[in-house]
Amino acid sequence: MKVNGKDLILQNLSSHSISSVLEFFKLKPETLAIEKNGEIVPKENWKKNDLLESDKIEIIKFVGGG
């Protein structure tokens, strides 16, 4: 699968969920939005084990500022 344009092998994750992708990259979920294959994924669905090798994930991080 691709995460932000880079290859990631599902077997390297603890499960096939978006939450495990975030754990792998040590990211804090409260500051993120996730897009899977062009669709925004609601946070309540991040723990579902439905990722496939063919998926494209984009992780968008919110940054505060003025």
Rosetta constraint file for C-alpha pairs under 8 A:
AtomPair CA 1 CA 7 HARMONIC 5.74 0.50
AtomPair CA 1 CA 8 HARMONIC 5.44 0.50
AtomPair CA 1 CA 9 HARMONIC 6.30 0.50
AtomPair CA 1 CA 10 HARMONIC 7.19 0.50
AtomPair CA 1 CA 52 HARMONIC 6.87 0.50
AtomPair CA 1 CA 53 HARMONIC 4.30 0.50
AtomPair CA 1 CA 54 HARMONIC 5.16 0.50
AtomPair CA 1 CA 55 HARMONIC 5.12 0.50
AtomPair CA 1 CA 56 HARMONIC 5.94 0.50
AtomPair CA 1 CA 57 HARMONIC 7.75 0.50
AtomPair CA 2 CA 6 HARMONIC 5.11 0.50
AtomPair CA 2 CA 7 HARMONIC 4.60 0.50
AtomPair CA 2 CA 8 HARMONIC 5.85 0.50
AtomPair CA 2 CA 53 HARMONIC 7.99 0.50
AtomPair CA 2 CA 54 HARMONIC 7.73 0.50
AtomPair CA 2 CA 55 HARMONIC 6.50 0.50
AtomPair CA 2 CA 56 HARMONIC 4.78 0.50
AtomPair CA 2 CA 57 HARMONIC 6.03 0.50
AtomPair CA 3 CA 7 HARMONIC 6.35 0.50
AtomPair CA 3 CA 8 HARMONIC 6.55 0.50
AtomPair CA 3 CA 56 HARMONIC 6.07 0.50
AtomPair CA 3 CA 57 HARMONIC 4.70 0.50
AtomPair CA 3 CA 58 HARMONIC 5.77 0.50
AtomPair CA 3 CA 59 HARMONIC 7.37 0.50
AtomPair CA 4 CA 56 HARMONIC 7.74 0.50
AtomPair CA 4 CA 57 HARMONIC 6.22 0.50
AtomPair CA 4 CA 58 HARMONIC 4.82 0.50
AtomPair CA 4 CA 59 HARMONIC 6.43 0.50
AtomPair CA 5 CA 56 HARMONIC 7.76 0.50
AtomPair CA 5 CA 58 HARMONIC 7.80 0.50
AtomPair CA 8 CA 12 HARMONIC 7.64 0.50
AtomPair CA 9 CA 13 HARMONIC 7.64 0.50
AtomPair CA 9 CA 53 HARMONIC 7.14 0.50
AtomPair CA 10 CA 15 HARMONIC 7.78 0.50
AtomPair CA 10 CA 16 HARMONIC 6.44 0.50
AtomPair CA 10 CA 51 HARMONIC 8.00 0.50
AtomPair CA 10 CA 52 HARMONIC 7.57 0.50
AtomPair CA 10 CA 53 HARMONIC 6.56 0.50
AtomPair CA 13 CA 20 HARMONIC 5.99 0.50
AtomPair CA 13 CA 21 HARMONIC 6.70 0.50
AtomPair CA 13 CA 24 HARMONIC 6.64 0.50
AtomPair CA 14 CA 20 HARMONIC 6.00 0.50
AtomPair CA 15 CA 20 HARMONIC 5.91 0.50
AtomPair CA 15 CA 49 HARMONIC 6.54 0.50
AtomPair CA 16 CA 20 HARMONIC 6.87 0.50
AtomPair CA 16 CA 48 HARMONIC 7.68 0.50
AtomPair CA 16 CA 49 HARMONIC 4.59 0.50
AtomPair CA 16 CA 50 HARMONIC 6.04 0.50
AtomPair CA 16 CA 51 HARMONIC 5.12 0.50
AtomPair CA 16 CA 52 HARMONIC 7.47 0.50
AtomPair CA 17 CA 21 HARMONIC 6.69 0.50
AtomPair CA 17 CA 46 HARMONIC 6.25 0.50
AtomPair CA 17 CA 47 HARMONIC 5.39 0.50
AtomPair CA 17 CA 48 HARMONIC 5.42 0.50
AtomPair CA 17 CA 49 HARMONIC 4.40 0.50
AtomPair CA 17 CA 50 HARMONIC 6.13 0.50
AtomPair CA 17 CA 51 HARMONIC 5.84 0.50
AtomPair CA 18 CA 22 HARMONIC 6.43 0.50
AtomPair CA 18 CA 46 HARMONIC 4.89 0.50
AtomPair CA 18 CA 47 HARMONIC 6.27 0.50
AtomPair CA 18 CA 48 HARMONIC 7.45 0.50
AtomPair CA 18 CA 49 HARMONIC 7.80 0.50
AtomPair CA 18 CA 51 HARMONIC 7.38 0.50
AtomPair CA 19 CA 23 HARMONIC 6.28 0.50
AtomPair CA 19 CA 46 HARMONIC 5.37 0.50
AtomPair CA 19 CA 47 HARMONIC 5.44 0.50
AtomPair CA 20 CA 24 HARMONIC 6.03 0.50
AtomPair CA 20 CA 47 HARMONIC 7.86 0.50
AtomPair CA 21 CA 25 HARMONIC 6.45 0.50
AtomPair CA 22 CA 26 HARMONIC 5.89 0.50
AtomPair CA 22 CA 27 HARMONIC 5.13 0.50
AtomPair CA 22 CA 28 HARMONIC 7.29 0.50
AtomPair CA 22 CA 29 HARMONIC 7.10 0.50
AtomPair CA 23 CA 27 HARMONIC 6.24 0.50
AtomPair CA 28 CA 32 HARMONIC 7.26 0.50
AtomPair CA 31 CA 61 HARMONIC 5.82 0.50
AtomPair CA 31 CA 62 HARMONIC 5.46 0.50
AtomPair CA 31 CA 63 HARMONIC 7.86 0.50
AtomPair CA 32 CA 59 HARMONIC 6.73 0.50
AtomPair CA 32 CA 60 HARMONIC 5.54 0.50
AtomPair CA 32 CA 61 HARMONIC 4.60 0.50
AtomPair CA 32 CA 62 HARMONIC 6.00 0.50
AtomPair CA 33 CA 40 HARMONIC 7.38 0.50
AtomPair CA 33 CA 41 HARMONIC 7.71 0.50
AtomPair CA 33 CA 59 HARMONIC 6.11 0.50
AtomPair CA 33 CA 60 HARMONIC 5.08 0.50
AtomPair CA 33 CA 61 HARMONIC 6.52 0.50
AtomPair CA 33 CA 62 HARMONIC 7.80 0.50
AtomPair CA 34 CA 40 HARMONIC 5.82 0.50
AtomPair CA 34 CA 41 HARMONIC 5.70 0.50
AtomPair CA 34 CA 42 HARMONIC 7.87 0.50
AtomPair CA 34 CA 57 HARMONIC 7.04 0.50
AtomPair CA 34 CA 58 HARMONIC 5.87 0.50
AtomPair CA 34 CA 59 HARMONIC 4.91 0.50
AtomPair CA 34 CA 60 HARMONIC 6.17 0.50
AtomPair CA 35 CA 39 HARMONIC 5.18 0.50
AtomPair CA 35 CA 40 HARMONIC 4.29 0.50
AtomPair CA 35 CA 41 HARMONIC 5.76 0.50
AtomPair CA 35 CA 57 HARMONIC 5.64 0.50
AtomPair CA 35 CA 58 HARMONIC 5.01 0.50
AtomPair CA 35 CA 59 HARMONIC 6.54 0.50
AtomPair CA 35 CA 60 HARMONIC 7.90 0.50
AtomPair CA 36 CA 40 HARMONIC 6.32 0.50
AtomPair CA 36 CA 41 HARMONIC 6.53 0.50
AtomPair CA 36 CA 55 HARMONIC 6.83 0.50
AtomPair CA 36 CA 56 HARMONIC 5.76 0.50
AtomPair CA 36 CA 57 HARMONIC 4.64 0.50
AtomPair CA 36 CA 58 HARMONIC 6.52 0.50
AtomPair CA 37 CA 55 HARMONIC 6.10 0.50
AtomPair CA 37 CA 56 HARMONIC 5.06 0.50
AtomPair CA 37 CA 57 HARMONIC 6.37 0.50
AtomPair CA 38 CA 56 HARMONIC 7.89 0.50
AtomPair CA 41 CA 45 HARMONIC 6.63 0.50
AtomPair CA 41 CA 46 HARMONIC 7.19 0.50
AtomPair CA 42 CA 46 HARMONIC 7.07 0.50
AtomPair CA 51 CA 55 HARMONIC 6.60 0.50
